[in-house]
C-alpha cells in the first residue's frame, strides 16, 4: 500500500468518525423523550382512575344516602286518607324481591300508617317457599288483630297459587279477575334418579356418610322405600299446615270438595264459586267500593341495585355450602 493510499484511508476513517458523532446524542434524546412520554401517560392514567374511583364512591354514597332517607321517611309521610298498597310479585324465596323480610316490613309500615284506610296486597305470584309464605301469613293475622279497624284485601292479577295463596288466605277478602289462576293447595319436592344411566355408562357412585340417612333422597343412589315414606310423611305434614291456614283464613266461605286440597288450580271465576276468593274485582274496585278513596300509596319495600348485588353475593356462598350438604331441592309451594 502506498503512502498516498494510507493517507486517503486515514482521512476517510476520520471523516467516518466525525459523521457518526452526532448519532449518539440523537439516540439518547429519543430514549429520554420516550421515557418522559411513558411517565406522562402513566400519570394521566393514574389521574383518570383516581377520578373514576372518586366519582364511583361519590355515586355509591349518594345512592345509599338517598335509599336511607327514602326508607326512613318512605310512604310514612303520606297525608290524607289513602289505601296502603303492598305488592307481591314473582316467586316467594329468600333471594328474591318478594321474600318474607321485605313483605313483613312493608305490611308493618302499611298497617301502622295513621291515614291508611286499609291495606291492599296485590299478588301476582306462582308461590315459593312454605316457610316464607307461612311467616307472612302469621304476620298478616297478627297485624289484623293489632289493627282491627284496618281491613286487608288481596287483589290477584294473573296468578295467586300455592305459597302465594297461603299468604292470601290470611286476608279479610280476596278479589280476582275471572281469568286469574288461583289455588294449588299442595306441596312438592323435586329430585331425579340417575342410577340406570350411571350403570349404562359405567359410573360408580362412591359416597361416605356418617348417619344412615345422611344421603337421604340422593339422586345417584337407588331409591330407599323407608326414606321415601319418611319424606312423604314430611310433605304431608307441611301440606296439612297449608290446609289448616286456608281453613282458618277462609272459614265457612270455603266449599271443600275432594279436589280442593289436591293441588289443582282454578280460574278466578271458578275460585269464587269454590270459596277460594270472595268476588271479581281489581285494585280500582277495592279503592272505590270498599275503602272509599281514590288515593293509593305504595308501601312496598323496593331493593336497589346495590342491595340486590350484596344480597345475592352473600347468599351465593351460603347456597354453595348448602348444596354441598344436601342433594334434594327445598320444599316448594308452587
C-alpha positions in Angstrom: 0.0 0.0 0.0 1.4 3.4 -0.9 1.7 6.4 1.3 -1.0 8.1 -0.7 -3.4 5.2 0.0 -2.6 5.2 3.7 -3.2 9.0 3.9 -6.5 8.6 2.0 -7.6 5.8 4.3 -6.7 7.8 7.4 -8.7 10.7 6.1 -11.7 8.6 5.2 -11.7 6.9 8.6 -11.5 10.3 10.4 -14.3 11.5 8.2 -16.4 8.4 9.1 -15.9 9.0 12.8 -16.8 12.7 12.5 -20.0 11.8 10.5 -21.2 9.3 13.1 -20.5 11.6 16.1 -23.9 13.3 16.2 -25.9 9.9 16.2 -25.3 9.2 19.9 -27.0 12.4 21.2 -30.0 11.9 18.9 -30.5 8.3 20.2 -30.2 9.4 23.8 -32.7 12.2 23.2 -35.2 9.8 21.7 -34.9 7.5 24.6 -35.4 10.3 27.1 -38.4 11.5 25.2 -40.0 8.1 25.2 -39.3 7.7 28.9 -40.9 11.1 29.6 -43.9 10.3 27.4 -44.4 7.0 29.2 -44.3 8.7 32.6 -46.8 11.4 31.4 -49.2 8.7 30.1 -48.9 6.8 33.4 -49.6 9.9 35.4 -52.6 10.7 33.2 -54.0 7.1 33.6 -53.5 7.3 37.3 -55.4 10.6 37.4 -58.2 9.1 35.4 -58.5 6.1 37.6 -58.4 8.3 40.7 -61.2 10.5 39.3 -63.2 7.4 38.3 -63.0 5.8 41.8 -63.8 9.1 43.5 -66.9 9.5 41.3 -67.9 5.9 41.9 -67.6 6.2 45.6 -69.5 9.5 45.5 -72.3 7.9 43.5 -72.5 5.0 45.9 -72.6 7.4 48.8 -75.4 9.5 47.2 -77.4 6.4 46.4 -77.0 4.9 49.8 -78.0 8.2 51.4 -81.0 8.5 49.2 -82.0 5.0 50.0 -81.7 5.5 53.7 -83.7 8.7 53.6 -86.4 7.2 51.3 -86.8 4.1 53.5 -86.7 6.1 56.8 -89.4 8.5 55.5 -90.9 6.3 52.8 -94.6 6.4 52.4 -95.0 7.1 56.1 -95.0 10.7 55.3 -98.2 10.3 53.2 -101.0 12.6 54.3 -104.7 12.3 53.9 -106.9 9.2 53.7 -105.5 6.6 51.4 -105.2 2.9 50.6 -101.8 1.4 51.6 -100.5 -0.8 48.7 -98.1 -3.7 49.2 -97.1 -5.6 46.1 -96.1 -9.3 45.9 -94.6 -10.1 42.6 -92.8 -13.2 41.5 -91.5 -16.3 43.4 -91.5 -16.1 47.2 -88.0 -17.2 48.1 -85.3 -15.6 50.3 -83.1 -14.5 47.4 -85.8 -12.6 45.5 -87.5 -9.3 45.9 -90.7 -11.0 47.3 -89.2 -12.5 50.5 -90.7 -12.7 54.0 -88.4 -9.9 55.3 -89.4 -7.4 52.7 -93.1 -8.3 52.7 -93.4 -8.2 56.5 -91.6 -4.8 56.7 -93.9 -3.4 54.0 -97.0 -4.7 55.8 -96.0 -3.3 59.1 -95.5 0.1 57.5 -98.8 -0.1 55.7 -100.8 -1.1 58.8 -99.1 1.5 61.0 -99.8 4.4 58.7 -102.4 6.6 60.6 -104.1 7.8 57.4 -104.4 4.4 55.8 -108.0 3.3 55.5 -106.9 -0.2 54.7 -104.3 -2.4 53.1 -104.3 -3.8 49.5 -102.0 -6.7 49.0 -101.6 -7.0 45.2 -100.4 -10.5 44.2 -99.0 -11.9 41.0 -97.0 -15.0 42.1 -96.9 -18.8 41.4 -95.8 -19.5 45.0 -92.5 -20.5 46.6 -91.1 -21.4 50.0 -93.7 -22.7 52.6 -91.5 -21.2 55.3 -91.5 -17.7 53.8 -95.3 -17.9 53.0 -96.1 -19.2 56.5 -94.2 -16.3 58.1 -96.1 -13.7 56.1 -99.4 -15.4 56.8 -98.7 -15.3 60.5 -97.7 -11.7 60.3 -100.9 -10.7 58.5 -103.0 -12.3 61.1 -101.0 -10.6 63.9 -101.4 -7.2 62.2 -105.1 -7.7 61.7 -105.5 -8.4 65.4 -103.4 -5.3 66.3 -105.3 -3.0 63.8 -108.8 -4.4 63.8 -110.2 -1.3 62.1 -107.9 -1.7 59.1 -109.0 -4.3 56.6 -106.6 -6.1 54.3 -107.8 -7.0 50.8 -105.9 -9.2 48.4 -106.2 -8.3 44.7 -105.0 -11.0 42.3 -103.6 -10.2 38.9 -102.6 -13.2 36.7 -101.9 -15.8 39.3 -102.1 -16.4 43.0 -101.1 -20.1 43.5 -99.6 -22.3 46.2 -97.4 -20.3 48.5 -99.0 -17.0 47.3 -102.4 -18.3 48.1 -101.0 -19.5 51.5 -100.4 -15.7 52.1 -103.6 -14.5 50.6 -105.7 -16.8 52.8 -104.9 -14.6 55.8 -106.6 -11.5 54.3 -110.1 -10.3 55.0 -111.2 -10.7 51.4 -109.7 -11.9 48.1 -110.6 -10.4 44.8 -109.7 -11.9 41.4 -110.2 -11.4 37.7 -112.4 -14.0 36.1 -109.4 -15.4 34.2 -106.9 -15.3 37.1 -105.3 -18.6 38.2 -105.9 -19.4 41.9 -105.4 -22.4 44.2 -102.8 -25.1 44.0 -103.0 -26.0 47.7 -100.3 -28.6 47.7 -96.6 -29.2 48.4 -93.8 -30.6 46.2 -90.2 -31.7 46.4 -88.2 -32.1 43.2 -85.4 -34.7 42.7 -84.0 -37.0 40.0 -82.7 -40.5 39.7 -79.6 -41.3 37.7 -78.8 -44.9 38.7 -79.8 -46.6 35.4 -77.8 -44.0 33.4 -74.8 -44.4 35.6 -74.8 -48.2 35.2 -75.0 -47.9 31.4 -72.0 -45.5 31.1 -70.0 -47.4 33.8 -70.0 -44.7 36.5 -69.7 -45.9 40.1 -71.1 -43.8 42.9 -68.7 -43.6 45.9 -70.3 -41.9 48.9 -69.3 -42.0 52.6 -71.7 -40.8 55.2 -71.8 -40.7 59.0 -75.5 -41.3 59.7 -77.7 -43.8 57.9 -80.0 -41.2 56.4 -77.4 -38.5 55.6 -77.7 -39.4 51.9 -81.5 -39.0 52.1 -83.0 -38.7 48.6 -79.6 -38.8 46.9 -80.4 -38.9 43.1 -77.3 -41.0 42.4 -78.4 -43.8 44.7 -81.3 -46.3 44.3 -84.5 -45.2 45.9 -84.9 -46.3 49.5 -88.5 -47.2 50.3 -88.2 -46.4 54.0 -86.7 -43.0 53.2 -89.3 -42.3 50.6 -92.0 -43.0 53.2 -90.4 -40.6 55.6 -90.2 -37.8 53.0 -93.8 -38.4 52.0 -94.8 -38.0 55.7 -92.8 -34.8 55.8 -94.6 -33.4 52.8 -98.0 -34.5 54.2 -97.2 -32.6 57.4 -96.3 -29.4 55.6 -99.4 -29.9 53.4 -101.6 -30.1 56.5 -100.1 -26.9 57.8 -101.1 -25.3 54.5 -104.6 -26.7 54.7 -105.1 -25.5 58.3 -104.0 -22.0 57.3 -106.5 -21.9 54.4 -109.3 -23.3 56.6 -108.5 -20.7 59.3 -108.5 -17.9 56.8 -111.4 -18.7 54.7 -113.6 -20.4 57.3 -117.2 -21.3 56.2 -116.7 -19.5 52.9 -114.6 -22.4 51.6 -116.6 -25.1 49.9 -114.5 -28.2 50.5 -114.6 -30.8 47.7 -112.3 -33.8 47.3 -110.1 -31.8 44.9 -109.9 -28.5 46.8 -106.7 -29.5 48.6 -105.3 -31.7 45.9 -103.0 -29.1 44.3 -105.4 -28.2 41.4 -105.7 -24.7 40.2 -108.9 -22.9 39.0 -109.8 -19.8 37.2 -110.8 -16.8 39.2 -114.4 -17.2 38.4 -114.4 -20.9 39.5 -112.4 -19.9 42.6 -115.2 -17.5 43.7 -117.7 -20.4 43.3 -115.5 -22.6 45.5 -115.0 -20.0 48.1 -111.3 -19.6 47.4 -112.0 -15.9 46.6 -114.8 -13.5 47.5 -115.5 -11.8 44.2 -114.4 -10.4 40.9 -112.6 -7.0 41.2 -109.4 -5.1 40.7 -107.5 -2.5 42.7 -109.7 0.3 41.5 -112.8 -1.6 42.6 -111.4 -2.1 46.1 -110.4 1.6 46.3 -113.8 2.9 45.1 -116.3 0.5 46.6 -114.6 -0.8 49.8 -112.0 1.8 51.0 -113.9 4.8 49.7 -110.8 6.6 48.5 -109.1 7.4 45.2 -105.7 7.9 46.7 -103.2 5.0 46.9 -99.7 5.0 48.4 -97.2 2.2 47.7 -95.5 0.9 50.8 -93.7 -2.0 49.0 -90.1 -2.3 50.0 -88.1 -1.9 46.8 -84.5 -3.0 46.7 -81.9 -1.1 44.7 -79.1 -2.5 42.5 -76.6 -2.5 45.3 -79.0 -4.2 47.7 -79.6 -7.0 45.2 -75.9 -7.4 44.5 -75.0 -7.5 48.2 -77.8 -10.0 49.0 -77.1 -12.3 46.1 -73.3 -12.2 46.7 -73.8 -13.1 50.3 -76.4 -15.8 49.6 -74.3 -17.4 46.8 -71.6 -18.6 49.2 -74.2 -20.0 51.6 -76.1 -21.7 48.8 -73.0 -23.4 47.6 -72.4 -24.8 51.1 -76.0 -25.9 51.4 -75.8 -27.7 48.1 -72.7 -29.5 49.2 -74.5 -30.8 52.2 -77.8 -31.9 50.6 -78.8 -33.2 47.2 -82.6 -32.6 47.2 -84.3 -29.3 46.3 -86.1 -27.5 49.1 -89.8 -27.8 49.6 -91.8 -25.6 47.2 -95.4 -24.4 47.3 -95.8 -23.9 43.5 
